[in-house]
């Protein structure tokens, strides 16, 4: 149970980090809630998956793969609209992987 709690905490922190700039940009609450929940779930998935690679790389790969559906929807506004998603996903996914391996066990 402690492992799940730590994974939820790591994911929640990532969700808050992602949500703050979205709030500042005035995005709708559905988009903000969706992004926040995605990071909470990513905290659980990335922390618990074992694919035999470094934590930060595991987080990067899993987070980017899981973000593809969101990127497809956002790409309707043009390719430049998904660049911030790719960058933030890489940063937060890597951080979740790193901290999940370090503290989530």
Residue pairs with C-beta under 8 A, 6 or more apart in sequence:
3 47
3 48
3 104
3 105
4 44
6 47
6 100
6 103
6 104
7 43
7 44
7 47
7 48
7 100
7 104
8 40
8 43
8 44
9 43
10 43
10 47
10 96
10 99
10 100
10 103
10 104
11 39
11 40
11 41
11 42
11 43
11 44
11 47
11 96
12 39
12 40
12 43
14 39
14 40
14 42
14 43
14 92
14 95
14 96
15 35
15 36
15 37
15 38
15 39
15 40
16 36
17 92
18 35
18 36
18 39
18 88
18 92
19 32
19 35
19 36
22 31
22 32
22 35
23 32
34 70
38 66
38 67
38 70
39 92
39 96
42 59
42 62
42 63
42 66
42 92
42 93
42 96
43 96
43 100
45 62
45 66
46 58
46 59
46 62
46 63
46 93
46 96
46 97
46 100
47 96
47 100
47 101
47 104
49 58
49 62
51 58
51 61
53 61
54 97
54 101
55 97
55 98
55 99
55 100
55 101
55 102
56 94
56 95
56 97
56 98
56 101
57 94
57 97
58 97
58 101
59 93
59 94
59 95
59 96
59 97
59 98
59 100
60 90
60 93
60 94
60 97
61 93
62 93
62 97
63 89
63 90
63 92
63 93
63 94
63 96
63 97
64 86
64 89
64 90
64 93
67 85
67 86
67 89
70 85
71 82
71 85
71 86
74 81
74 82
74 85
75 81
75 82
